[in-house]
């Protein structure tokens, strides 16, 4: 249990823990399998991103999701590093108390191009 309580990068973003990273990864993988199961019912008009990933095999899907989850954490930490280096708490005042707009999309920025690549393989 001690590993999960450890801070991920305390000097950059003191609130982030390994527990949060692992919880996010588990959530993404569970969501992927649930969404693929729903896709298999034929209820959706088009295949989801997870079904597209799964066409290359379950191992590929899980590895791609693991990689994208790690890159989302990197994006989040990088944005926190930029803010810390600039000496600001929020990247904008558009969303007060939420760290600004960049805090809402920082994890998406590195994974959207990756998702496009993975979805078209």
C-alpha positions as CSV (number, residue, x, y, z in Angstrom):
1,X,0.0,0.0,0.0
2,X,2.9,2.4,0.5
3,X,3.7,2.7,-3.2
4,X,0.2,3.8,-4.1
5,X,0.2,6.6,-1.5
6,X,3.4,8.0,-2.8
7,X,3.3,11.3,-4.6
8,X,4.0,11.1,-8.3
9,X,5.9,14.3,-8.8
10,X,5.7,16.3,-5.6
11,X,7.9,19.2,-6.7
12,X,5.7,19.7,-9.9
13,X,2.2,18.7,-8.7
14,X,2.0,17.8,-5.0
15,X,-1.6,16.4,-5.2
16,X,-0.9,13.7,-7.8
17,X,-0.3,10.1,-6.5
18,X,0.5,6.8,-8.1
19,X,-2.9,5.7,-6.7
20,X,-4.5,8.2,-9.0
21,X,-2.5,7.1,-12.0
22,X,-3.3,3.4,-11.4
23,X,-7.0,4.2,-10.7
24,X,-7.1,6.2,-14.0
25,X,-5.5,3.3,-15.9
26,X,-7.9,0.7,-14.5
27,X,-10.8,3.0,-15.2
28,X,-9.8,3.4,-18.8
29,X,-9.3,-0.3,-19.4
30,X,-12.6,-1.2,-17.7
31,X,-14.4,1.5,-19.8
32,X,-12.8,0.1,-22.9
33,X,-14.0,-3.4,-22.3
34,X,-17.5,-2.3,-21.3
35,X,-17.7,0.0,-24.4
36,X,-16.5,-2.8,-26.7
37,X,-19.2,-5.1,-25.2
38,X,-21.8,-2.4,-25.9
39,X,-20.6,-2.0,-29.4
40,X,-20.9,-5.8,-29.9
41,X,-24.7,-5.5,-29.3
42,X,-25.0,-3.5,-32.5
43,X,-26.7,-0.6,-30.7
44,X,-24.2,2.0,-32.0
45,X,-24.2,3.2,-35.5
46,X,-20.4,3.3,-35.7
47,X,-17.6,1.4,-33.9
48,X,-16.1,3.2,-30.9
49,X,-12.4,4.0,-30.6
50,X,-12.0,1.0,-28.3
51,X,-13.5,-1.3,-30.8
52,X,-11.2,0.1,-33.5
53,X,-8.2,-0.5,-31.2
54,X,-9.5,-4.0,-30.4
55,X,-9.4,-5.0,-34.1
56,X,-5.7,-5.3,-33.7
57,X,-6.1,-7.6,-30.8
58,X,-6.8,-7.2,-27.1
59,X,-3.1,-7.0,-26.2
60,X,-2.6,-4.2,-28.7
61,X,-5.7,-2.4,-27.3
62,X,-4.5,-2.7,-23.7
63,X,-0.9,-1.6,-24.6
64,X,-2.2,1.4,-26.6
65,X,-4.4,2.4,-23.7
66,X,-1.6,2.0,-21.2
67,X,0.7,4.2,-23.4
68,X,-2.0,6.8,-23.9
69,X,-2.8,6.9,-20.2
70,X,0.9,7.4,-19.4
71,X,1.1,10.2,-22.0
72,X,-2.0,11.9,-20.5
73,X,-0.2,12.0,-17.1
74,X,2.9,13.4,-18.8
75,X,0.7,16.1,-20.4
76,X,-0.9,16.9,-17.1
77,X,2.5,17.1,-15.3
78,X,4.0,19.2,-18.1
79,X,1.2,21.8,-17.9
80,X,1.7,21.9,-14.1
81,X,5.5,22.4,-14.6
82,X,4.8,25.3,-17.0
83,X,2.5,26.9,-14.4
84,X,4.9,26.4,-11.6
85,X,7.8,27.8,-13.7
86,X,5.7,30.9,-14.5
87,X,4.7,31.2,-10.8
88,X,0.9,31.1,-11.5
89,X,-1.8,28.9,-10.0
90,X,-4.3,29.1,-12.8
91,X,-3.6,29.2,-16.5
92,X,-6.6,31.5,-17.1
93,X,-9.5,33.0,-15.2
94,X,-12.1,31.5,-17.5
95,X,-12.7,28.6,-15.0
96,X,-12.0,30.0,-11.6
97,X,-10.8,27.4,-9.0
98,X,-10.2,24.8,-11.7
99,X,-6.7,25.8,-12.7
100,X,-7.8,27.4,-15.9
101,X,-8.7,26.0,-19.3
102,X,-5.4,24.2,-19.8
103,X,-6.0,22.1,-16.6
104,X,-9.2,20.8,-18.3
105,X,-7.5,19.7,-21.5
106,X,-3.8,19.2,-20.6
107,X,-4.1,15.4,-20.5
108,X,-5.9,15.4,-23.9
109,X,-3.4,17.4,-25.8
110,X,-0.7,14.6,-26.1
111,X,-3.2,11.8,-26.6
112,X,-5.5,13.1,-29.3
113,X,-2.8,12.7,-32.0
114,X,-1.9,9.3,-30.6
115,X,-5.6,8.3,-30.6
116,X,-5.9,9.3,-34.3
117,X,-2.9,7.2,-35.2
118,X,-4.0,4.2,-33.2
119,X,-7.6,4.4,-34.6
120,X,-6.3,4.3,-38.2
121,X,-3.9,1.4,-37.9
